[in-house]
C-alpha cells in the first residue's frame, strides 16, 4: 500500500512539474535567459548585417543576450517557418522581411502563412536595392549600362542571393522593364554571390545596399544606380535610378515576428526594447553607414506592421504574376 501511495504521490508531483514547465510564458520575468533571433539567410548578407547591429542594441536593452542563428534556404522560408512552428514563449523570433511577403505568391506551396502563423512585433529598417557590376564591365552610368545589356544579353549573366530572394525578384523585374532576358546564377546568400562577382564569374548583381556599399567604396565593383528617390547617405556619389532617367524603385523592409500565440505582454516588451535600441544614436549611425534606413517613429507600432502585411503580399503578387514567376 505504501509503495502505491508513494507512486501516486510521485506521479502527482511530476504532473505538477510538467504543468509549471508548460505554463504560458510570463512577461513580468521575461526575458530570463538567452533569446535567439533567427536570420533566414546565410551570414554576411544584408539581413545578417541588420540583425547583428540591432541584436547588440537589444541585448543592452533587455539585459539578456540576443544571439543570431542563420537558418537559410528557400528564399528565407526555412528560417521563418521554424519560428512559425516554435513555442510561443518569447525566446525565438525571426527577422522577417519583404521576402516573406514575396514567398506567399512566388511559391505555389509556401511553408507558412505570413498573415496567420507569425505574430508581428515591429518594423525595424528599410534597405534600397542597388545595381552593381563587375569592376571591368565597360559601362558608365545606368543608361549606358542598359544599352550594353540589351546588346550583349545572350552572353551576359546575373547573380542573385537565391531563387525567390528580393534581389532575384527585383533583378527579374528590372530585366523585364528594359526588355532583356539574362541567365541568372542563384547563390545561397548575398555574401557568396558577391565573392564571385569580384572574381568576374558573372556580370551584374541587384542587391541590397549593405552588400553594395563596401565594395563600391573600395572599387571592387562598379556602382550603376541605387533604386530609391534619394541617394544613400553612405554613398552620395552613386546617382539614383530616378536621377538617371528610369522610374524604377526597389527596396526591402525588415521586421521582427514571433510565433503566433506569443503573449501580448511579451510582444510589447520586445517592441519597446527595439524602439529604445533604434533611438540610440550609435546604433542609428551604424545602420546608416551600411546603407540602411531606420524606420521612422510613426511606422514602429505593432498595429502598423500588422496593417501592411496583407497589402505587401498583394503589392508583390501583381508583378510576380505579370512576370510569370512561380516556384513549386
N, C-alpha and C positions, 0 to 999 in steps of 0.2 A: 504494500500500500504506500509506504513512504517513497519507494522508488518511483511509483506512478505519480505521486503528488509532486515530487521534485521535477519529473519530466514535464508535467503540465506547467509548473511554475516557470521552468526554463523556456518553454515554448511561448508562454505569455510575454516573458521578458524579451525574447527575441523578436516577437511581433511588434512590441512597443518600440524596440530599437529601429526596426525597419520603418515603422511609421514616422519616427523622427527624421530618419535619413531621407524619406520620400516626401516630407512635408514641403510645401511651396517655399521658394526662396524668400527670405525676409529682407526688406530694404534697409531696416534700421542697422543691421550689421553687415551690409554689403558695401564694398567687397571685403572679404576676409581672407582671400588667397589670390594667387596669380590668375589673371584674366588672359584669355587667348583671343587675339584678333586674327581672323582668317583673311589672308590676301589671296584671292582666287587666280593669281597669275604668278609666274616664276620670279625669283629675286632679280633686282636690277631694273625692272620696268617702271613705268610711270605710277602704277598703283602702289608698288612697293616703296617708291620714293615718298609719296604722301603718307603711307602707313607708318613708316619709321619715324618721320618727323612728328606726326601727331601722337603716335604711341608714347613717345618720350614725354610730351606735354601731359598726356592723360595719366601716365604713371605718377607724375608730380601732383596732379590734382586729386587723384583717388588714393594716394598713399599706398598703392599696391602696384606690383609690376604688371605691365601690359606687354606680353610677348607677341611676336609676329610668327605665324606659321603659314608658309606659302603652299597652297594646295591648287596647283594649276590643272588645266585640261578643259576641253570642250568649250572654249571661249569664255571661261570663267564659271561655267555651270557646276563643275565638280565641287569647287570650294563653297559656292553659295548653297548648293544642295546639302552639303554636310551641315551647314549651320541651320538650314531649314528643318533638318531631321534631328538636331541636337536637343538636349534637355534645356528647357526654357528657364534656366536658373541665373542667367546674367553673366556666366563665366566663359561664354563663347559667342562672339559676334563677328559679322563679316563686313569688310569694306566693299560694299556693293558699288555699282556704277551704271552708267548708261548701257554697258554691255549686258546687264541683267534684263533691261527693257528690250534690247535688240533680240536677245535669245528667245524671248517669248514668241517671236514671229519667225526668226531665222531658222530655228529648229522645229521640225514637224512634231517632235515629241519632247518638249522641254522637261527636264528632270524635276522641276518645281514650278509652282505658280507664284509669280512675284507678288501679286496682289493678295494672295491668301495664305502663303506659307512663311512669309517673313514679316516681322514687325518693324516698321520704320522708326528710326531714332532721330537722326539729324543729317541734313546736307552739310558737307564739310568743305568741299573745294570744287573748283572748275578748272579744266585744262583745255586750251585750244589745240587743235591739230596744226602741225607744220609739215611742209613738204621739204624733204632733204634728199640730196642726190650724191652719188659717189663723187669724190673731190675732183676727179678729172673729166667729168661729163662736160662737153664743150658747149655750155649754155650760160646765159647770164640773165636772170630775171624770169618771171613767170610766163610772160608771153613768148619769149624765146624758147623756154622750156617746152611749152605746149606745142609750138611749131616743130621742135625737134622730135618729140614723142610721136606726133602724127606722122612724121616722115619715116621714123625708124621703129614703129610699134611691133613689127613682126620679129624683130631681133632683140627687143628690149625685155627686161624682166623687172618686176617689182618684188619687194619683200614685205612680209606682214608678221605681226605678233601671233598669228594663228588664224585659221578659218573661223570667222564669227567675231573676231576681235573688232573693236571700234575702228582701228586703223585699216583693217581689211575691208570693212564695210564702206568707210568713207573714201578709201582709195578707189574702190569699185565704182562708187557714185561719181567721183571726180573723173575717172576714165570715161564713164558714160557721158558726163557733161561735155567733155572735149571730143567725144566721138572716136575713142580708140579702144582696142582690145589688146591687153598686155598680160602675158603669163605671170602669175603670182607664185612666189615661193613661201609657203607658210612655215613659220618657226614656232617654237614653244616659248614665246615671250619676246618682248621688245629688245632685251639685252642681247640674246643670241643673234637676232636679226641685225642689230647694229654692228656687231663684230664682223659679220660677213659683208656688210656694206662697206666697212673700212677696207676690206680685202678686195673689193670690186667684184664680188660674186653676183651682184645684181645691180640695177641702175638707180632706182629711186624707192623711197620709203615714206609713206604717210604715217606720221607717228605723233604721239602727244608731246607737248612742249618739254617736259623734263628729260625725255630721251633726246630731243633735238638740240637743246641749248648748249650743253657742254661740247659736243663735237663740232658745232658750228663755230663756237668761240675759239676752239683750238685749231680750226682749219682742217679737221679730219674729214669733214663732209662739206658739201656746198648747200647753203640755205637758199631755198627757192621762194617760199612765202609762208606766212602764218595766216591761218584761216579764221580770222577774227577782225572786228571793225577797228580795234585799237591795237597798236604794237605792244609786244611784250616788254615790260619794264627792264627785264634782264637781257633783252636782245633788241635794243632800239634801232639797230642798223638793218634789221630784216623787215622789209615792207609787208603790209597785209595784202591779201588777195584783192580786197576792195580797192586799195590804192593802185594795184596793178591791173585794174580793169576787168576783174572777174568777180561777179556777185555770187560767191560760194563761201559759206561759213560752215565750220565743223568744230565741235568741241565735245568734251565728256565731263559729266558731273560725277562726284564721288559722295557716298553717304554710308552711314552705319545702319545695319539691320541686325536685330535679334531674331531668334526663333519665335514664331507665333506663339502667343500664350505667356510670354515673359511678363511678369507683374509690372503694372504701370509705374509703380514707385521706383523700380529698378531702371526702367526705361528713362525715367526723369533724371535719375542720378547720373547715368551715362551722358544724357543730353546736356545737363548742366555742367558737368565736368568738361565736356567737349567745348561748350561755349567759352568757359573760363580759359581753356587752353588756346583756343583760336584768338582770344583777345590779348594774348601775350605778345608784345612787340617782337621779341626774339623769334618766336615761332612763325609769326607772320613774315618776318624778314627771310627766314629760311625757305618758306614756301615760295615767296615772290622770286627769290634767287633762282629757283628751279623752273620758273615759268608757270607757276601755279597761282590761281586767283582764289583768295579766301572768300567763302560765301558771305555776302553781306548780312547784317543782323536781321533784316526784315524777312530773310529766307531761311532762318535757322529753326523755326518752330517745327515740332514733330508733325503737327497738323498740316503744315505747308508741304513737307515731304510726302505725307500721305496723299495730299491732293494732286500731286503731279505724276504719281505712278501710272495711273490709267492713261492720262494724256501722253506721257512719254512713250508708252507701248504703242499707242495709236499713231503718234508722230513718226516713229521709226518704221511702223508697218507699211505705210504707203510707199516710200522709196524702195524698200526691200522687195516688195511685190512688183513694183514697176520695173525693177532691175532683174526680176526673175531669180532672186537669190533665196535658196532654200537648202537646208541640210537635214538629212534623215536623223 
